[in-house]
Amino acid sequence: MRIFSILTALLVTGLLYLFVVERDLLRGLIGFSSTEEENLQLEEPAEDQEQDQLVMVEVRPVNVVATTFEQEMVDTSITLTGTTRAARYVDVKSETSGLVISEPFRKGENVSRGDILCELDPGTRLAVLEEAQAQLKSAEINSVTATRLADGGLGSEASKTSAQAALQATLAAIERAEKEISRLTIRAPFDGLLETDAAEVGSLLQTGSLCATIIQLDPIRIVGFVSESDVDKLQIGNPTQARLISGRNVTGEVTFISRSADESTRTFKVEITVDNSDLSIRDGLTAEISILADKNMAHLIPQSALTLDNTGELGVRTVVDDTVRFRKVDLLLDSPYGAWVVGLPPRVDIIVVGQEFVVDGAKVAVTFRENTL
């Protein structure tokens, strides 16, 4: 057993000697030539070169398409939905009672200011006036006589005062009777159009009864409501254009902007006045209103060029010296041709193809395309 251990030790020692000292001899014994070793060494750099090529492919600039955009002057507008409203709408009512004795105007007729809409039977009102006028002459004589007597020392001041009071009461009675008679004639308060028939002959009107409804359609108002974020952009006199439900376009200007918001909607009332001399625009029509606000310098860009950064900010990716730069923008106006945005330099190169595949600071290979907007 001891002999086997000694032989094993000698064998291991010999192999180590051949592997460390006589390596060339060992290669010859196992048939491994130096040429194969050189080929192996030559193959190793080839793998390294392939890895270097792979690294170069990863950092190759991304191809993108960009377009140069320049600032333009744009008229910004605010769009809202409104309704046409008559400039005036009045229910003309009776101030006294009586039977109607005038022939009525029919609805749809034009009336002028001062035209008699309803005339009532005076009844005993004329008699009351004549009685008061008759008492006036007697009251005047009594007042003059009492005043002369009191001034001459032949009458009392009390008699003088009483006679003058009777005269004033008579004058007041005459004024009341004349006022009551004037209320028998109900006239049109302004030029307009009758929306209802006037009260028919023979009908009894009480105090507060309706005689007729009159509206004024020239000029006509278009009433809409604007959001609290846009109300400060409007001013009295801003030109407007409105498209009626029929498709007709009309023009006007802003004549009223509410100072108080609606409690439920937090919107502000806006009124636009439009010429309607031919009375073709009716009361109560739906209209789409476009109000021209301030002029601004902005860029018209394709909507597809807009993107978001990592924080969710709206903007575009621009190219500066073949490097991507994200620029935040504010949307000013959306149109069928593109989006009007502000917040960019006067002249800027914006990526329009490939902007979603690059990040801020990346190097890109840019191909420029002509602006067709």
C-alpha positions as CSV (number, residue, x, y, z in Angstrom):
1,M,0.0,0.0,0.0
2,R,2.8,2.4,0.8
3,I,4.3,1.7,-2.6
4,F,1.1,2.8,-4.4
5,S,1.1,6.1,-2.4
6,I,4.7,6.7,-3.4
7,L,3.9,6.0,-7.1
8,T,0.9,8.3,-7.1
9,A,3.0,11.1,-5.6
10,L,5.7,10.6,-8.2
11,L,3.1,10.6,-11.0
12,V,1.5,13.9,-9.8
13,T,4.9,15.5,-9.4
14,G,5.8,14.6,-12.9
15,L,2.6,15.9,-14.4
16,L,3.0,19.2,-12.5
17,Y,6.6,19.5,-13.8
18,L,5.5,18.9,-17.4
19,F,2.6,21.4,-17.1
20,V,4.7,24.2,-15.5
21,V,8.3,23.7,-16.9
22,E,8.0,21.6,-20.0
23,R,4.8,23.0,-21.4
24,D,5.9,22.8,-25.0
25,L,6.8,19.2,-24.6
26,L,3.3,18.6,-23.0
27,R,1.6,20.3,-26.0
28,G,3.6,18.0,-28.4
29,L,2.6,14.9,-26.4
30,I,-1.2,15.8,-26.6
31,G,-1.0,17.0,-30.3
32,F,-1.9,20.8,-29.7
33,S,0.1,22.9,-32.2
34,S,1.2,26.5,-31.8
35,T,-0.7,27.4,-35.0
36,E,-4.0,26.5,-33.4
37,E,-3.1,28.6,-30.4
38,E,-2.3,31.6,-32.7
39,N,-5.6,31.2,-34.5
40,L,-7.4,31.1,-31.1
41,Q,-5.7,34.3,-30.1
42,L,-6.6,35.9,-33.4
43,E,-10.3,34.9,-32.9
44,E,-10.6,36.6,-29.5
45,P,-10.1,40.2,-30.8
46,A,-12.7,39.5,-33.5
47,E,-15.3,38.9,-30.7
48,D,-14.1,42.2,-29.0
49,Q,-14.5,44.0,-32.3
50,E,-18.0,42.7,-32.7
51,Q,-19.0,43.9,-29.2
52,D,-17.5,47.3,-30.1
53,Q,-19.7,47.4,-33.2
54,L,-22.8,46.5,-31.2
55,V,-22.0,49.4,-28.8
56,M,-21.7,51.8,-31.7
57,V,-25.2,50.7,-33.1
58,E,-26.8,51.5,-29.7
59,V,-25.6,55.1,-29.7
60,R,-26.4,55.9,-33.3
61,P,-28.6,59.1,-33.6
62,V,-32.3,58.5,-34.2
63,N,-33.7,59.7,-37.5
64,V,-36.4,62.4,-37.0
65,V,-38.3,64.8,-39.3
66,A,-38.5,68.5,-38.3
67,T,-40.2,71.6,-39.6
68,T,-39.3,75.2,-39.1
69,F,-42.1,77.3,-37.7
70,E,-42.3,81.1,-37.3
71,Q,-44.5,83.3,-35.2
72,E,-47.6,84.9,-36.7
73,M,-50.2,87.4,-35.6
74,V,-53.4,85.6,-34.8
75,D,-56.8,86.9,-33.7
76,T,-57.9,84.8,-30.7
77,S,-61.6,84.2,-30.3
78,I,-63.9,82.8,-27.6
79,T,-66.7,80.5,-28.7
80,L,-69.9,80.0,-26.7
81,T,-73.5,79.1,-27.3
82,G,-76.2,81.7,-26.9
83,T,-79.8,82.6,-27.6
84,T,-81.4,85.5,-29.4
85,R,-83.4,87.9,-27.2
86,A,-85.6,90.8,-28.0
87,A,-84.2,94.2,-27.0
88,R,-87.5,94.9,-25.2
89,Y,-90.3,92.6,-24.2
90,V,-93.2,94.3,-22.3
91,D,-96.6,93.2,-21.2
92,V,-98.7,96.4,-21.5
93,K,-101.3,96.3,-18.7
94,S,-104.2,98.4,-17.6
95,E,-103.9,100.9,-14.7
96,T,-107.6,101.2,-14.2
97,S,-110.8,99.2,-14.9
98,G,-113.3,99.6,-17.8
99,L,-114.7,98.1,-20.9
100,V,-112.6,98.1,-24.1
101,I,-114.2,100.3,-26.8
102,S,-111.3,100.3,-29.4
103,E,-110.8,97.9,-32.2
104,P,-107.8,95.7,-31.4
105,F,-104.5,95.4,-33.1
106,R,-103.7,91.9,-34.2
107,K,-100.6,90.0,-33.2
108,G,-97.7,90.4,-35.7
109,E,-98.6,94.0,-36.5
110,N,-96.0,96.7,-36.2
111,V,-96.9,99.5,-33.8
112,S,-95.2,102.9,-33.2
113,R,-94.6,104.6,-29.9
114,G,-97.8,106.4,-28.8
115,D,-100.2,104.2,-30.9
116,I,-103.4,103.4,-28.9
117,L,-103.5,99.7,-28.1
118,C,-106.6,99.7,-25.9
119,E,-109.1,102.4,-25.1
120,L,-111.5,102.0,-22.2
121,D,-115.0,103.4,-21.6
122,P,-114.8,106.5,-19.4
123,G,-118.0,105.7,-17.6
124,T,-118.7,108.4,-14.9
125,R,-115.2,109.7,-14.9
126,L,-116.0,112.7,-17.2
127,A,-118.9,113.6,-14.8
128,V,-116.5,113.5,-11.8
129,L,-114.1,115.8,-13.7
130,E,-116.9,118.3,-14.6
131,E,-118.1,118.3,-11.0
132,A,-114.6,119.1,-9.7
133,Q,-114.2,121.8,-12.3
134,A,-117.5,123.4,-11.2
135,Q,-116.5,123.4,-7.6
136,L,-113.2,125.0,-8.6
137,K,-114.9,128.4,-9.5
138,S,-116.7,128.5,-6.2
139,A,-113.6,127.6,-4.2
140,E,-111.6,130.3,-5.9
141,I,-114.2,133.0,-5.1
142,N,-114.4,131.9,-1.5
143,S,-110.6,131.9,-1.2
144,V,-110.3,135.4,-2.6
145,T,-113.1,136.8,-0.4
146,A,-111.7,135.2,2.8
147,T,-108.2,136.5,2.1
148,R,-109.4,140.2,1.6
149,L,-111.5,140.1,4.7
150,A,-108.7,138.7,6.8
151,D,-106.2,141.2,5.4
152,G,-108.6,144.1,6.1
153,G,-109.2,143.0,9.7
154,L,-112.8,142.0,9.0
155,G,-112.3,138.3,9.0
156,S,-110.3,135.7,10.9
157,E,-107.2,134.0,9.7
158,A,-108.9,130.6,10.3
159,S,-111.5,131.5,7.7
160,K,-108.8,132.5,5.2
161,T,-106.9,129.2,5.8
162,S,-110.0,127.1,5.4
163,A,-110.9,128.7,2.1
164,Q,-107.5,128.3,0.7
165,A,-107.5,124.6,1.8
166,A,-110.8,124.0,0.1
167,L,-109.3,125.5,-3.1
168,Q,-106.3,123.2,-3.0
169,A,-108.6,120.2,-2.4
170,T,-110.6,121.1,-5.4
171,L,-107.5,121.4,-7.6
172,A,-106.3,118.0,-6.4
173,A,-109.7,116.5,-7.2
174,I,-109.5,117.8,-10.7
175,E,-105.9,116.4,-11.1
176,R,-107.0,113.0,-9.9
177,A,-110.0,113.0,-12.3
178,E,-107.8,114.0,-15.3
179,K,-105.2,111.3,-14.4
180,E,-107.9,108.7,-14.2
181,I,-109.2,109.7,-17.6
182,S,-105.7,109.6,-19.1
183,R,-105.4,106.0,-17.9
184,L,-108.4,105.0,-20.1
185,T,-106.1,105.2,-23.2
186,I,-103.3,102.6,-23.2
187,R,-100.6,103.4,-25.7
188,A,-97.5,101.6,-27.1
189,P,-94.5,102.5,-25.0
190,F,-92.0,102.1,-27.9
191,D,-91.8,101.0,-31.6
192,G,-92.2,97.3,-31.8
193,L,-94.1,94.2,-32.9
194,L,-97.3,92.9,-31.2
195,E,-96.7,89.4,-29.9
196,T,-100.4,88.9,-28.9
197,D,-103.7,90.3,-30.0
198,A,-104.7,93.5,-28.1
199,A,-107.7,93.2,-25.8
200,E,-111.0,92.6,-27.7
201,V,-113.8,95.2,-27.9
202,G,-116.2,94.7,-25.0
203,S,-113.8,92.8,-22.8
204,L,-113.6,94.1,-19.2
205,L,-110.1,95.1,-18.1
206,Q,-109.3,95.3,-14.4
207,T,-106.4,97.1,-12.9
208,G,-103.4,94.9,-13.9
209,S,-105.2,93.1,-16.8
210,L,-103.2,92.5,-19.9
211,C,-103.9,94.8,-22.9
212,A,-101.2,93.5,-25.3
213,T,-97.6,92.2,-25.4
214,I,-95.2,94.2,-27.5
215,I,-91.6,93.3,-28.3
216,Q,-88.8,95.2,-30.0
217,L,-86.6,93.1,-32.3
218,D,-84.4,95.9,-33.7
219,P,-81.7,95.7,-32.6
220,I,-81.7,92.2,-31.3
221,R,-79.6,90.8,-28.5
222,I,-77.8,87.5,-28.4
223,V,-77.2,86.3,-24.8
224,G,-74.6,83.8,-23.8
225,F,-72.5,82.8,-20.8
226,V,-68.7,82.8,-20.7
227,S,-66.5,80.9,-18.3
228,E,-64.6,82.6,-15.5
229,S,-61.3,81.7,-17.1
230,D,-62.2,83.6,-20.3
231,V,-64.2,86.5,-19.0
232,D,-61.2,88.8,-18.5
233,K,-60.3,88.4,-22.2
234,L,-63.5,90.2,-23.2
235,Q,-64.2,93.9,-23.4
236,I,-67.2,96.1,-24.3
237,G,-67.1,96.7,-28.0
238,N,-65.3,93.4,-29.0
239,P,-66.5,92.5,-32.5
240,T,-68.5,89.2,-32.7
241,Q,-69.8,86.8,-35.3
242,A,-72.8,84.5,-34.6
243,R,-74.0,81.6,-36.6
244,L,-77.8,81.0,-36.2
245,I,-79.4,77.6,-36.1
246,S,-80.6,78.2,-39.6
247,G,-76.9,78.6,-40.8
248,R,-77.1,82.3,-41.3
249,N,-74.1,84.4,-40.1
250,V,-74.6,87.8,-38.4
251,T,-72.2,90.3,-36.9
252,G,-72.4,92.5,-33.9
253,E,-70.4,93.7,-30.9
254,V,-70.3,93.0,-27.1
255,T,-72.5,95.5,-25.3
256,F,-72.7,94.0,-21.8
257,I,-70.5,91.8,-19.6
258,S,-71.9,90.8,-16.2
259,R,-69.9,91.7,-13.1
260,S,-71.5,88.9,-11.1
261,A,-71.2,85.2,-11.8
262,D,-74.1,82.8,-11.9
263,E,-74.3,81.0,-8.5
264,S,-74.7,77.5,-9.9
265,T,-72.6,77.5,-13.1
266,R,-69.9,80.2,-12.2
267,T,-70.3,81.7,-15.6
268,F,-70.8,85.4,-16.6
269,K,-73.6,86.7,-18.8
270,V,-72.5,88.3,-22.0
271,E,-74.8,90.3,-24.4
272,I,-74.1,91.0,-28.1
273,T,-76.1,93.5,-30.0
274,V,-76.9,92.7,-33.7
275,D,-78.7,94.9,-36.3
276,N,-82.1,93.5,-37.2
277,S,-83.7,96.3,-39.2
278,D,-85.5,93.8,-41.5
279,L,-86.8,91.9,-38.4
280,S,-85.7,88.6,-39.9
281,I,-84.1,87.4,-36.7
282,R,-86.6,85.9,-34.3
283,D,-86.6,85.9,-30.5
284,G,-85.4,82.6,-28.9
285,L,-83.1,81.2,-31.6
286,T,-80.0,79.2,-30.7
287,A,-76.8,80.8,-31.9
288,E,-73.1,79.9,-31.8
289,I,-71.1,83.0,-30.9
290,S,-67.5,83.7,-31.7
291,I,-66.1,86.8,-29.9
292,L,-62.9,88.3,-31.2
293,A,-60.5,88.9,-28.3
294,D,-57.0,90.2,-28.3
295,K,-54.4,89.7,-31.0
296,N,-51.4,87.5,-30.1
297,M,-48.1,86.3,-31.6
298,A,-48.3,82.5,-31.8
299,H,-47.2,79.5,-33.8
300,L,-49.5,77.4,-35.9
301,I,-48.3,73.8,-35.6
302,P,-49.9,70.3,-36.3
303,Q,-51.8,68.9,-33.4
304,S,-49.8,65.7,-33.8
305,A,-46.6,67.6,-32.9
306,L,-47.9,68.2,-29.4
307,T,-46.6,65.8,-26.7
308,L,-46.2,65.5,-22.9
309,D,-43.0,65.3,-20.9
310,N,-42.4,63.1,-17.9
311,T,-44.3,65.5,-15.6
312,G,-47.3,65.7,-17.8
313,E,-46.6,69.2,-19.2
314,L,-47.9,69.9,-22.7
315,G,-45.2,71.0,-25.1
316,V,-43.2,70.1,-28.2
317,R,-39.8,68.6,-28.8
318,T,-37.5,71.0,-30.7
319,V,-34.1,70.5,-32.3
320,V,-31.1,72.7,-31.3
321,D,-27.7,71.7,-32.8
322,D,-29.0,68.2,-33.5
323,T,-30.0,67.8,-29.8
324,V,-33.6,67.3,-28.6
325,R,-35.0,70.1,-26.4
326,F,-38.5,69.9,-24.8
327,R,-40.3,73.3,-24.8
328,K,-43.5,73.8,-22.8
329,V,-46.3,75.6,-24.6
330,D,-49.8,76.9,-23.9
331,L,-52.7,76.1,-26.3
332,L,-54.1,79.4,-27.4
333,L,-56.6,78.3,-30.1
334,D,-57.6,75.1,-31.9
335,S,-58.5,75.4,-35.5
336,P,-59.2,73.0,-38.4
337,Y,-55.7,73.7,-39.8
338,G,-53.7,73.1,-36.6
339,A,-53.1,74.3,-33.0
340,W,-52.1,77.9,-32.2
341,V,-49.6,77.8,-29.3
342,V,-47.6,80.4,-27.4
343,G,-44.4,80.0,-25.4
344,L,-41.9,79.3,-28.2
345,P,-39.1,81.5,-29.7
346,P,-40.0,83.5,-32.8
347,R,-38.3,80.9,-35.1
348,V,-38.1,77.3,-33.9
349,D,-37.4,73.8,-35.4
350,I,-40.1,71.4,-34.1
351,I,-39.9,67.6,-34.5
352,V,-43.1,66.5,-36.4
353,V,-42.2,62.8,-37.0
354,G,-40.4,60.7,-34.4
355,Q,-40.9,63.0,-31.4
356,E,-42.4,60.2,-29.3
357,F,-39.2,58.1,-29.7
358,V,-36.7,60.6,-28.4
359,V,-36.0,62.2,-25.0
360,D,-34.7,65.5,-23.9
361,G,-31.0,65.8,-24.6
362,A,-30.8,63.0,-27.1
363,K,-28.8,63.4,-30.3
364,V,-30.8,63.0,-33.5
365,A,-30.3,62.9,-37.3
366,V,-32.7,65.6,-38.6
367,T,-34.4,65.7,-41.9
368,F,-36.2,69.0,-42.5
369,R,-39.6,69.1,-44.2
370,E,-41.3,72.2,-45.6
371,N,-44.1,73.8,-43.6
372,T,-47.4,73.2,-45.3
373,L,-49.7,74.7,-42.8
